[in-house]
Amino acid sequence: MSTGTMLIQLGKGMFSTTEIFFLTLLFSLPLGLLISFGRMARNGIIRGISKFYISIMRGTPLMLQLLVVYFAPYYLFGANLRGYRFPAIILAFSINYAAYFAEIYRGGIESISVGQYEAAKVLGYNKGQTFFRIILPQVLKRIMPSITNETITLVKDTSLAFVLAHAEMFTIAKQIAAKDTSVMPLMVAGLFYYIFNFVVAFVMERIEKAMDYYR
């Protein structure tokens, strides 16, 4: 296979990998915040359910979760899985990473002193205003390094989409390498992952510096 053809095919895989990455963050970050609220809820049932969910998501392999999310509708309801492969990948990645983000959010929220809530109440802020205007900006500043670590891990975890036969970057690189008996496609894929992670780390660092006001 010519170098040009190889790069075109790897480019398609790169687009798929990038798509999985951004869609997972789009859904898992807000979902993680919602789950963190459940984890800190006063209601014991809600707190217990949230804690159990986080335990399952963090205690089982993402690869297994991908298989369960994809095949469960068929085995439970006899549903037709046509067209469900990519949505299943995004769903599995999102619910998995939401559990990790939930614990990161919880740690950040619980690190804020009670005095700030009391001061906001004295100033006339309601609970929503207190959280989104005062607490959340400080929380995001404190948890940014942990969020960065998870996003970097996500870049590498996108390769697990091969479990559902989805042609992302790593899968295509392996196929080309096997066909051409060459390690070059794998090296190109490795370079892509490195550059992607470098860009992610750079962007997150810039965001963290922009939030220095909340130090």
C-alpha positions in Angstrom: 0.0 0.0 0.0 1.3 3.4 -0.9 2.1 6.0 1.8 -0.6 8.3 0.5 -3.3 5.6 0.6 -2.1 4.6 4.1 -2.3 8.1 5.4 -5.8 8.6 3.9 -7.1 5.5 5.7 -5.4 6.4 8.9 -6.9 9.9 8.6 -10.4 8.3 8.5 -9.6 6.4 11.7 -8.2 9.6 13.2 -11.5 11.4 12.6 -13.4 8.5 14.2 -11.1 8.5 17.3 -11.5 12.3 17.6 -15.3 12.0 17.3 -15.4 9.4 20.1 -13.2 11.6 22.3 -15.3 14.8 22.0 -18.7 13.2 22.1 -17.7 11.3 25.3 -16.5 14.5 27.0 -19.7 16.3 25.8 -21.9 13.8 27.6 -19.8 12.5 30.5 -18.8 15.8 32.0 -22.3 17.1 32.7 -23.5 13.6 33.6 -20.6 13.2 36.1 -21.7 16.5 37.8 -25.2 15.2 38.1 -24.1 11.9 39.5 -21.9 13.7 42.0 -25.0 15.5 43.3 -26.6 12.1 43.8 -23.5 10.9 45.6 -23.7 13.8 48.0 -27.5 13.7 48.4 -29.1 13.7 51.8 -31.5 11.0 50.6 -29.9 7.7 51.5 -31.5 5.8 48.6 -30.3 8.3 46.0 -26.9 8.4 47.6 -26.7 4.6 47.7 -27.7 4.2 44.1 -25.2 6.7 42.9 -22.4 5.1 45.0 -23.3 1.6 43.6 -23.3 3.0 40.0 -19.9 4.5 40.5 -18.6 1.3 42.1 -19.8 -0.8 39.1 -18.5 1.6 36.5 -15.0 1.9 38.1 -14.8 -1.7 39.2 -15.4 -3.4 35.8 -13.4 -3.2 32.6 -14.5 -0.6 30.0 -14.2 -3.4 27.4 -16.8 -5.4 29.2 -19.1 -2.4 29.5 -18.9 -1.8 25.8 -20.0 -5.4 25.1 -22.8 -5.2 27.6 -24.2 -1.9 26.4 -24.1 -3.1 22.8 -25.5 -6.6 23.2 -27.9 -6.1 26.1 -30.8 -4.6 24.0 -30.7 -7.8 21.8 -30.5 -10.3 24.6 -33.1 -8.6 26.8 -35.6 -7.3 24.3 -34.6 -8.9 21.0 -33.9 -5.4 19.5 -32.4 -5.0 16.1 -28.8 -3.8 16.6 -28.4 -2.3 13.1 -27.1 1.2 13.3 -26.6 0.9 17.1 -22.8 0.2 17.1 -21.5 3.8 17.2 -24.2 5.1 19.7 -23.4 2.1 21.9 -19.7 3.1 21.9 -20.5 6.7 22.9 -23.0 5.5 25.5 -20.6 3.1 27.1 -17.7 5.5 27.1 -19.9 8.3 28.5 -21.4 6.3 31.4 -18.0 4.9 32.3 -16.2 8.3 32.3 -19.1 10.0 34.1 -18.4 7.8 37.1 -14.8 8.9 37.3 -15.7 12.6 36.7 -18.4 12.3 39.4 -15.8 11.4 42.1 -13.5 14.2 40.9 -16.4 16.7 41.1 -17.3 15.3 44.6 -13.8 15.7 45.9 -13.6 19.3 44.6 -17.0 20.3 45.9 -16.3 18.8 49.4 -13.0 20.7 49.5 -14.8 24.1 49.6 -15.3 25.4 53.1 -18.8 25.6 54.6 -18.1 29.3 55.4 -18.4 30.2 51.8 -21.9 28.8 51.6 -22.9 30.7 54.7 -21.4 33.9 53.4 -23.3 33.5 50.1 -26.5 32.9 52.1 -26.0 36.1 54.1 -25.5 38.0 50.8 -28.9 36.8 49.6 -27.8 34.1 47.1 -30.0 31.1 46.7 -28.5 27.6 46.5 -28.3 27.6 42.7 -26.6 31.0 42.5 -24.2 30.0 45.3 -23.2 26.9 43.5 -22.8 28.1 39.9 -21.5 31.6 40.7 -19.2 31.0 43.7 -18.6 27.3 44.3 -18.3 25.8 40.8 -15.6 28.2 39.4 -13.4 27.3 42.4 -14.1 23.6 42.1 -13.2 23.6 38.4 -9.9 25.3 39.2 -9.1 22.7 41.9 -10.1 19.6 39.8 -8.5 20.7 36.5 -5.4 18.5 36.9 -7.5 15.4 37.6 -9.8 16.2 34.7 -6.7 16.6 32.5 -5.5 13.1 33.5 -8.8 11.6 32.7 -9.0 13.2 29.3 -5.6 12.0 28.4 -6.6 8.5 29.4 -9.7 8.9 27.3 -7.6 9.6 24.2 -5.9 6.2 24.6 -9.0 4.4 25.7 -10.7 5.2 22.4 -8.8 2.3 20.9 -11.0 0.0 22.9 -13.8 0.7 20.3 -12.2 -2.2 18.3 -14.2 -4.5 20.6 -17.3 -3.6 18.7 -15.5 -3.8 15.3 -15.5 0.0 15.0 -12.8 1.2 12.6 -11.1 3.9 14.7 -7.4 4.8 14.4 -5.8 1.9 16.2 -8.0 -0.7 14.5 -7.2 0.6 11.0 -3.5 0.8 11.8 -3.5 -2.8 12.9 -5.3 -3.9 9.8 -2.8 -2.1 7.5 0.2 -3.4 9.5 -1.1 -7.0 9.1 -1.8 -6.6 5.4 1.5 -4.9 4.5 3.6 -6.7 7.2 4.9 -3.3 8.2 5.2 -1.6 11.6 5.0 1.8 10.0 1.2 2.2 10.3 1.4 1.5 14.1 4.2 4.0 14.5 2.1 6.6 12.7 -0.9 5.8 14.9 1.4 6.1 18.0 2.6 9.5 16.8 -1.0 10.6 16.4 -2.0 9.6 19.9 1.1 11.4 21.3 0.3 14.6 19.4 -3.4 14.4 20.4 -2.4 14.0 24.1 0.1 16.8 23.8 -2.6 19.1 22.4 -5.1 18.1 25.1 -2.6 18.7 27.9 -1.6 22.1 26.4 -5.3 23.2 26.1 -6.1 22.1 29.6 -3.0 23.9 30.9 -4.2 27.1 29.2 -7.6 26.7 30.7 -6.1 26.1 34.2 -4.0 29.3 33.9 -7.0 31.3 32.7 -8.7 30.3 35.9 -5.9 31.5 38.2 -8.4 34.2 39.4 -10.1 31.6 41.5 -6.9 30.4 43.2 
